[in-house]
């Protein structure tokens, strides 16, 4: 599947979830959690984002990549281009901006997804777009979405067609303004993995909030 086929078109797919792993996890138990989460549908991809530990990352890949394949969800690896190519990951996400984007694009070709975190930088996002990223991300993982993030997403979606990920600690109560502003992807993090009723319910809650916003229904809490 090519990057174009795996990266949903905003006009057709609306807004989807992109699940991001905790930085520490136990591969086998987490594989079951991931399967439960993906069983709910509406998930465009899964980003494996672990603390640097080559052995731990490889063990996690062996446990989690087949789960994504089973659910036809893109498996994206954080930062490690060589490993992404070696294991046949569906894509690579660069967390440190666009500095290595050109080299990554050349190595990945057009058959794999390439995303890049841009923080709050409009300049970096435009550079990423010029260098053929498949999506850009605004925000900061671990931080809740705020009005600045909403405005960045709105600005981007009004001017550019390249998909945009709202990369924040999103919840069912706070993701609606991001959907309203034109986000193509909403990051699912703690609201999924730490949901008191389990990851499946975490995905369901976020998905329902997204669908309500797309339908012009509930708007959640203002940011």
C-alpha positions, 0 to 999 in steps of 0.5 A: 500500500502506498503512502497516498493510499494509507494516508486518508484524504481529509475530504473523504475520511473526515477526521481519524485517530492516530494512536501513539504508544506510551514511551514505556510498555510491556510488549505482550500485554500491550499487544492485547491492549492495542488489539482491543483499541484497533477493534473499534475502527476509525484508527488511521495508524499506530505510532510506536514511540519508545524511549531509546533502547534498541532491544526493547524497540525490536521486541515491541515491533515483533509484538505490535506490528502484526496486530496493526497488519491484522487490523489494516492499520498503518504501523509507524515508527518514531525517528529510526529510519534504518530500523523502519526500512529493515522491519518494513514499517508502513511509515516513519515519524520524525519527532525533531522537525524537518531537519532529516526529512529530505534524506528520509523521503529519499530512503522511504520512497513514495510507498511509505508514510512520512510524518513530521512534528512541527511543534508550534512552528508554521515555518517548519510545517511549510518546510515539511510540506515543501519536502514531501511529508505526507502529514505534519503535526502541531502540538506537544505530546503530554500537553493538553490542547490549547487555543494556540494549537486550535488556531494553528490547525485552523490556519493550516487547514484553511491554506494547505491540503496536506493532512494535519495531526493534532499532537496533544494529550487529547480527550473526548472532552477537548478534541471537538474544537480541533475537529472543528478547526480542520484537524485530519488526525487526532492523537490518541494517547493517555485517553486511550491507554489509561481509560478506566474501562480499557483501550477499546472504550477509550477509542470509542469515546474519542471516536464518538466525540469526533463523530459528534463534532463532524456532524455538528453536534456536541462541542465538548469543552472550550479550549 
